[in-house]
Each structure stands twice: as structure tokens, then as C-alpha cells.
Amino acid sequence: MIKGPQSVLTAFLRPGTPTGKIGRIRWTRVPSRHRALTAMLIAATAVRLGAIVGYSPALWFNDSFEYLGVALRPQPYVVRPFGYSFFLMVSQPFHSFRLVVIVQHLSGLAIAVMLYALLRRYGAAGWLAAVATAPQLLDGYQIQVEHVVMAETLFTFLSVAAIVTLLWWRQVPTGAALAAGVLLAAAALTRTVGLPLAMTAVLWLLARRPGRRPLVAFSLALVIPLAGYSAWFQSVHGKAGITGSEGVFLYSRTTSFVDCSRIRPPADLALLCPAEPPGERQPPLNYIWNTDTPLHAIPGPIFSSSKDSLARRFALRAITAQPLDYVSVAVRDFARTFGPRGTDYPNALMTRPFLFHDPPDPVPNRTYVAGGSALDDVDTYERGSAVHHLRQPFADWLVSYQRHVAVPGPVLGLLLLASLVGVAVTARHRHQLRGALVLITAASLTLLAVPPLTAGFDHRYVLPALPFLGAGAGLAAHAIQVIRRSPDTGADTPRPRPRHRLGST
């Protein structure tokens, strides 16, 4: 087993080096040992530099100003957890949105390097490990969201770092379990889909039977930050939780199928029945953000505790009475993942901010979080004007790049299918790579399936799954190649194995 940071670094930079012969790393030889990854990193960095120069200082979405408002006036926000706002708050002394997106772009590159290192550690060829990182490194939508003041990139970095930490050793040591628990807690406090991802990791770890100490360390590292944040949330909002918006979002999911003549809601819930027949309903998220919908007809803030409670009761009643309809709309939205990228769903207003476009959207003059307008908050954070500056030809070139360099939806489906095939094949042959494939594939499915089950489909919800889809397909291809060469290699039978490469033949 590799121990210590020098050993871990050497295993990546000089794959195949026995742990007893680490020696000094010759940094000038690193590019020659990883030619494919080096070439892709150069190309990916060039595109990101084009974004930094072409769209200065950053791009915006409505949620950006909520994250920013919470960073300037710290509070457990009722709609979204505090993680990304904490990142903005820590970065505030530099007064630079450009620095924020530079860190996000560097994080995007680091995600690819982590997954490449993992695949190489499991014995994958350099070219295959590099190709597996392409969805993360080169996808135009992934690069664009790194340039938006949004939580997606930070969440993806934390999630990938946690999964790589769990998979780096054959048996998860206590320190790695502790680190993975902290990373998953941070991911859950950055985006709520991190909670089901953490539960997926818990089930995987239980199945691996790592021993009492790693399991206790992981559990405490995961639970203590979440419990602490929940207590803070309760002290402000009167109830424990990570957010106070789950009921509203789940209600929006049920508007796609609910038939009030079948569920027969009581009078207080009947106010939430959509006016349109099921076939003419708006996309789910419109029932939250559009003002001509039932939630807005009820007096009070859209995310008030009373309204969230009503919405949750309505949603659970609808799901209980119409379970097949619920599953049907969730599967339909899940399938949108594998359709055309960048379509105007749920509407053009929601998708435009996640496209490079000329001119970029200005900062609106409206209040998102009590205490200051978006314009005031942006100027306060930047300590000066944060007006957009477009520089040509970079801006127009990036518009074209995103249009033409993106993983097509059907290819995302093929990557997921490859991961599932890899799980089936390695399970049949009891191959040692099955554990890694199970966790990576489960992470992909969790990130893709939870939003359609709890809210609805949005193109940006797909992006955190892209690195897992690429890594899963790459690891599956490697496993199948190994099994075809020697079906018994790596089976769970006693045999001498090199300790420095987990997927060696």
C-alpha cells in the first residue's frame, strides 16, 4: 500500500515505480510520461484562458446574486446551503470576481488530473485515462459553467475529490475515510444533491467492510459538519435542516402529473392544484419562479416555512396517490440528459446564462437577498465596478467553441451504458475493479437521477456527472480489456499482487 504524499505523487507521475524505489521525481520528464494528458491540459487551459480574457470579470445567473448576498450577509439561507457562499466569503478580501473564476477554472483542470491519476493507479493506459477526462477538460458547457459565479464547479471538485480519496487504496484507511467524510459533508453543504451522493458513498463503504475505525471516522466526519450547520439553520429558521425549500421543489415536480380529481386534497392543499390540464402544464421549475402560479397566489414569501410545509404535504399526497405517474415523469426527465445539449428547456431565459453569448447578461438592479441590491452587492464585493468587458475575437470564438465542442447527449448515454456494462462484467468475473466501478457508476446515477426525482430537469444539473461518466467508461474499458486478456486476473482469490497499482495484470 502506498503511504505518504511523496508516495502518492510518485505513483501518479511515475506509474509502475515500486514503493521501495521512489527516489527523486525528475519533473522535466513528467510531460513525456503523460503525453496525452499534457496535450489535453494545454488545449483545455488555452480555452479557459480565452474565457478569462474574453468575458471579464465573470458571468452571472440569477442564483449568483443570492450566493453573493449570503456571502456578504452570512446566514443559513432558506433556499440553498451555505457552502458556495462561504467560498465567496473567504475569497472576498481579494475583491476580484476574476480571481473567483480563475480558481474555478483551475479546479476544473484539477478534477481531470485527479481522475487521470486514479485510472492510471488502477493500471489504465495513459491514452485511455486521458481520453476519459475529455468530458471534464474540453466540454464547452463545463468550461462555461466554471466561468459563472455558481456552485457547480466547487461541488464537482469536492465530490470528485471525495470519491477519488475513497478509491485510492484497496482497503480504505482511517485517514482517507476521515478526509472523504469531510469532503462529502462540504459537497452536501454546497449543493443539496450532495446528501444523496453521501448516502451512496455510505452504502458503498458499508459493503466494503473497511473495519470499525475507518467507518467511525467517515461517519463522524460526515455527520458533525451537517449537524452543526443544521443547528445553525434551526437557530435562525426555527427548524433543523440544510435548507427550507425541499417541499417547494418537490411540489414543482408533482405539477407535471398531479390530478386533483384523483388525490382529492383538503381545502388548504387544493389551493396548490395547477389550473391547466396535465397535458398543457409548464415545466416544473416554472411553478416556483413564475408569478402566475398557485404558490404565488398564496400570501407570503415563496419559501416561507408555512408555504414549504403546505407544498410538501401536497407533493407527498400526489406521489402516494399517483406513484406510477411520478415515476413516469421522473424517467422522462432523466432521459432528457441523453437528448440534445443546450435546448431551450425549461425555457430560453433559464438556459441562456449557461451559454457564452454576446452581449453577456448585465447585473440586474433588483434585490435577491434582503439587505442590498445585486448591483450594490457586486460593487461592494469587487470594491469597484464589475461591468462586463468583452474582448474579441475571444468572446465570439468561445460562442462557436461551446456550440461545436461538447459531448452530445447520446454519447453521455453511451458512457453511462459502458460503466454499467463494466459493473456487470467485473461482478461476473469477481474482478478487483468492480468496487471502483460500482462507486463511480453509482455516483453518476445519483447525480443524474436525483434532480428529476426531486425537482425537474435542468441542463446544468447534468454537469457534475460528466467527470464520473468519463471516468466510469474509461475504467470499464480497462477492466474489460484486462479480463479478455486473462479472465482470472484480479479475481478475488489469494494471489500475490503488486501493491502500487490496483489494476495491474
PyMOL commands that set and color helices and strands:
alter all, ss='L'
color gray80, all
select helices_A, chain A and resi 5-13+19-21+27-33+35-54+62-72+83-94+97-121+126-132+134-137+140-146+152-167+174-188+194-208+212-237+246-254+260-263+267-270+278-280+286-289+294-297+305-321+323-336+348-354+374-382+394-404+409-428+434-454+459-485
alter helices_A, ss='H'
color red, helices_A
select strands_A, chain A and resi 55-56+367-369+372-373+389-390
alter strands_A, ss='S'
color yellow, strands_A
deselect
rebuild
show_as cartoon
